[in-house]
Amino acid sequence: MKIVQLPPEAPPSWQEVFYYDQIEIYGDRRVLGHTYAYNNRRKVVIDLVKKVAAPGATVLDVAASQGNYSLWLAELGYKVTWNDLRAELADYVKMKYETGEISYAPGNAFELGFDSQFDVVLITEIIEHVAHPDEFLRKIAELVKPGGYIIMTTPNGEYIRHNLPKFSDCPDPSLYEEQQFSPNSDGHIFLLHTDEVPPLIEQAGLEMTEIRLFTNSLTNGHIKLEYLLKVLPKLAVDGLENFTGSLPFSLQRKLHKGMAVLIRRPD
């Protein structure tokens, strides 16, 4: 993936995603917690893709924004389709393209009418932005081949620093329809708890295969630990992350900010 610089006339959406590229993949150390958290999520997502699909498999990256997962997977040999509602971001992603097979399908993924279903569909940091996550999963299921997989990441609602409501605690999610699809953390509506995930998946006619929690408070730079990230070597930060990842799941639910779920569409 190429490192790019913004042209002077870059649209606002390019400027926004370029900022995140700077702190997520270009080495800008202004927000180290965000950098560590993003890299943890990237490792989990790429690992899950490799676990369920070999290079050459088709992957749809829904609401892919600046396209980093799309580009990384294309470089690994997957046949990737990038998608986002913001059509102008496609040209930004193309600036970073280096190698691999990638196509661009801007627009509403549910209305595009793809020629075929996909082996893997990525929905990373999306479901917390929709008013009806149950309906969203049902629609995503239609984009996956029978026997194929959905890889979902979302903030873990049980993390000690999170305070948004559970989806199941809201009697009328339609109240949030006007604010859904807003980008970044300001657009979060609900946060899913681990006990809510299996019923949502089952209601969509899907099967939950695996759930992983990741990124503890130190790694994320929370509770004033951002200062420690500036002095601790990466090896120490990763070591503590590995330790909290080995704790009982009941403890991980409180200590880890991120959640990744591997979902299978039955044959």
DOVEX-224118 format. One line per 3 residues: number of its first residue (from 0); their letters; for each residue x, y, z of C-alpha. Coordinates in nm, 2 decimals. Layout:
// residues N
NUM = A = X Y Z  ...
END
This chain:
// residues 267
0 = MKI = 0.00 0.00 0.00  0.14 0.34 -0.10  0.18 0.62 0.15
3 = VQL = 0.01 0.93 -0.01  0.00 1.30 0.05  -0.33 1.50 0.00
6 = PPE = -0.35 1.73 -0.30  -0.44 2.09 -0.20  -0.79 2.06 -0.35
9 = APP = -0.88 1.74 -0.15  -1.24 1.72 -0.05  -1.33 1.72 0.32
12 = SWQ = -1.40 1.35 0.32  -1.05 1.28 0.20  -0.90 1.51 0.47
15 = EVF = -1.09 1.32 0.73  -0.98 0.97 0.63  -0.63 1.09 0.57
18 = YYD = -0.61 1.20 0.93  -0.70 0.85 1.04  -0.45 0.70 0.79
21 = QIE = -0.18 0.92 0.95  -0.24 0.78 1.30  -0.34 0.43 1.20
24 = IYG = -0.09 0.33 0.94  0.16 0.61 0.86  0.32 0.62 1.21
27 = DRR = 0.19 0.95 1.35  0.22 0.91 1.73  -0.03 1.18 1.83
30 = VLG = -0.29 0.93 1.95  -0.09 0.61 2.03  -0.39 0.44 2.19
33 = HTY = -0.59 0.47 1.87  -0.29 0.34 1.67  -0.25 0.03 1.89
36 = AYN = -0.62 -0.03 1.89  -0.65 -0.01 1.52  -0.35 -0.24 1.47
39 = NRR = -0.50 -0.50 1.70  -0.83 -0.49 1.51  -0.64 -0.52 1.18
42 = KVV = -0.46 -0.83 1.30  -0.78 -1.00 1.42  -0.97 -0.92 1.10
45 = IDL = -0.69 -1.04 0.87  -0.63 -1.35 1.08  -1.00 -1.44 1.06
48 = VKK = -1.01 -1.39 0.68  -0.71 -1.62 0.65  -0.87 -1.88 0.88
51 = VAA = -1.18 -1.92 0.67  -1.08 -1.84 0.31  -0.77 -1.90 0.10
54 = PGA = -0.62 -1.64 -0.14  -0.84 -1.62 -0.45  -1.16 -1.60 -0.25
57 = TVL = -1.40 -1.31 -0.30  -1.43 -1.05 -0.03  -1.67 -0.76 0.00
60 = DVA = -1.56 -0.48 0.23  -1.88 -0.30 0.33  -1.85 0.07 0.43
63 = ASQ = -1.48 0.04 0.38  -1.39 0.41 0.41  -1.02 0.46 0.32
66 = GNY = -1.00 0.10 0.21  -0.71 -0.03 0.42  -0.86 -0.38 0.47
69 = SLW = -0.95 -0.39 0.10  -0.59 -0.30 -0.01  -0.42 -0.53 0.24
72 = LAE = -0.64 -0.83 0.14  -0.59 -0.76 -0.23  -0.21 -0.76 -0.17
75 = LGY = -0.25 -1.10 0.00  -0.42 -1.24 -0.31  -0.79 -1.21 -0.24
78 = KVT = -1.04 -1.08 -0.49  -1.17 -0.77 -0.31  -1.46 -0.54 -0.37
81 = WND = -1.44 -0.21 -0.19  -1.77 -0.04 -0.10  -1.87 0.28 0.07
84 = LRA = -2.16 0.53 0.06  -1.91 0.81 0.00  -1.83 0.75 -0.37
87 = ELA = -1.56 1.01 -0.38  -1.34 0.80 -0.14  -1.29 0.55 -0.42
90 = DYV = -1.03 0.78 -0.59  -0.86 0.82 -0.25  -0.82 0.45 -0.22
93 = KMK = -0.70 0.42 -0.57  -0.41 0.66 -0.49  -0.29 0.41 -0.22
96 = YET = -0.33 0.10 -0.45  -0.01 -0.09 -0.52  -0.09 -0.45 -0.62
99 = GEI = -0.36 -0.71 -0.62  -0.72 -0.75 -0.76  -0.96 -0.49 -0.63
102 = SYA = -1.28 -0.35 -0.77  -1.48 -0.05 -0.66  -1.86 -0.05 -0.59
105 = PGN = -1.96 0.28 -0.42  -2.32 0.32 -0.30  -2.56 0.13 -0.08
108 = AFE = -2.43 -0.23 -0.07  -2.79 -0.36 -0.04  -2.90 -0.19 -0.36
111 = LGF = -2.61 -0.24 -0.59  -2.71 -0.58 -0.73  -2.38 -0.77 -0.73
114 = DSQ = -2.34 -1.04 -1.00  -2.27 -1.30 -0.73  -2.25 -1.35 -0.36
117 = FDV = -1.92 -1.34 -0.18  -1.71 -1.59 0.01  -1.64 -1.34 0.29
120 = VLI = -1.81 -1.01 0.38  -1.64 -0.76 0.62  -1.85 -0.54 0.84
123 = TEI = -1.60 -0.36 1.05  -1.71 -0.09 1.30  -2.05 -0.05 1.13
126 = IEH = -2.32 -0.23 1.32  -2.30 0.02 1.61  -2.40 0.30 1.37
129 = VAH = -2.73 0.14 1.25  -3.06 0.18 1.42  -3.17 -0.18 1.34
132 = PDE = -2.87 -0.41 1.38  -3.10 -0.71 1.35  -3.23 -0.61 1.01
135 = FLR = -2.88 -0.51 0.90  -2.74 -0.86 0.97  -3.03 -1.01 0.77
138 = KIA = -2.94 -0.80 0.47  -2.57 -0.87 0.50  -2.65 -1.25 0.50
141 = ELV = -2.80 -1.21 0.15  -2.46 -1.10 0.02  -2.28 -1.41 0.14
144 = KPG = -2.26 -1.74 -0.03  -2.40 -2.04 0.15  -2.11 -2.17 0.35
147 = GYI = -1.95 -1.83 0.34  -1.85 -1.61 0.63  -1.92 -1.26 0.78
150 = IMT = -1.65 -1.10 0.99  -1.79 -0.83 1.21  -1.60 -0.60 1.45
153 = TPN = -1.77 -0.36 1.69  -1.70 -0.20 2.03  -1.76 -0.43 2.32
156 = GEY = -2.04 -0.28 2.52  -1.94 -0.44 2.84  -1.60 -0.27 2.85
159 = IRH = -1.56 -0.07 3.17  -1.52 0.26 2.99  -1.83 0.22 2.76
162 = NLP = -2.16 0.37 2.87  -2.40 0.36 2.57  -2.71 0.15 2.60
165 = KFS = -2.75 -0.21 2.50  -2.95 -0.26 2.18  -3.19 -0.50 2.37
168 = DCP = -3.26 -0.22 2.62  -3.41 0.01 2.36  -3.78 -0.05 2.31
171 = DPS = -3.81 0.15 1.99  -3.49 0.17 1.78  -3.67 0.36 1.50
174 = LYE = -3.62 0.67 1.72  -3.25 0.66 1.61  -3.31 0.62 1.23
177 = EQQ = -3.24 0.99 1.16  -2.89 0.98 1.32  -2.78 0.64 1.19
180 = FSP = -2.48 0.60 0.95  -2.30 0.90 1.11  -1.92 0.83 1.09
183 = NSD = -1.67 0.79 1.38  -1.75 0.73 1.75  -1.99 1.03 1.77
186 = GHI = -2.22 0.82 1.55  -2.25 0.52 1.78  -2.61 0.45 1.87
189 = FLL = -2.59 0.12 2.07  -2.31 -0.10 2.18  -2.36 -0.47 2.17
192 = HTD = -2.29 -0.69 2.47  -2.15 -1.04 2.41  -2.48 -1.20 2.53
195 = EVP = -2.67 -1.00 2.26  -2.46 -1.12 1.97  -2.57 -1.49 1.94
198 = PLI = -2.95 -1.41 1.93  -2.90 -1.14 1.67  -2.70 -1.38 1.46
201 = EQA = -2.95 -1.66 1.50  -3.24 -1.43 1.41  -3.06 -1.35 1.08
204 = GLE = -3.05 -1.72 1.00  -2.67 -1.73 1.06  -2.44 -1.92 1.29
207 = MTE = -2.18 -1.77 1.53  -1.85 -1.95 1.49  -1.62 -1.75 1.71
210 = IRL = -1.60 -1.44 1.92  -1.28 -1.26 2.02  -1.22 -0.97 2.25
213 = FTN = -0.91 -0.74 2.22  -0.75 -0.41 2.32  -0.72 -0.35 2.69
216 = SLT = -0.72 -0.01 2.87  -0.34 0.02 2.84  -0.33 -0.07 2.48
219 = NGH = -0.60 0.18 2.41  -0.45 0.45 2.63  -0.75 0.49 2.85
222 = IKL = -0.77 0.60 3.22  -0.47 0.83 3.17  -0.25 0.54 3.04
225 = EYL = -0.18 0.72 2.72  0.13 0.86 2.89  0.27 0.51 2.95
228 = LKV = 0.23 0.43 2.59  0.48 0.70 2.50  0.75 0.54 2.72
231 = LPK = 0.68 0.17 2.72  0.83 -0.04 2.44  0.59 -0.20 2.20
234 = LAV = 0.70 -0.55 2.32  0.57 -0.46 2.67  0.24 -0.33 2.55
237 = DGL = 0.18 -0.63 2.33  0.28 -0.86 2.62  0.02 -0.72 2.85
240 = ENF = -0.24 -0.74 2.57  -0.15 -1.11 2.52  -0.19 -1.16 2.90
243 = TGS = -0.53 -1.00 2.93  -0.63 -1.20 2.62  -0.55 -1.52 2.81
246 = LPF = -0.78 -1.44 3.11  -1.12 -1.60 3.16  -1.38 -1.46 2.92
249 = SLQ = -1.58 -1.31 3.21  -1.29 -1.08 3.28  -1.21 -1.01 2.92
252 = RKL = -1.56 -0.87 2.87  -1.48 -0.59 3.12  -1.11 -0.53 3.02
255 = HKG = -1.13 -0.53 2.64  -1.27 -0.25 2.42  -1.30 -0.44 2.09
258 = MAV = -1.51 -0.73 1.98  -1.47 -0.95 1.66  -1.72 -1.21 1.56
261 = LIR = -1.69 -1.48 1.30  -2.03 -1.56 1.15  -2.12 -1.84 0.90
264 = RPD = -2.40 -1.86 0.66  -2.53 -2.22 0.67  -2.51 -2.43 0.35
END
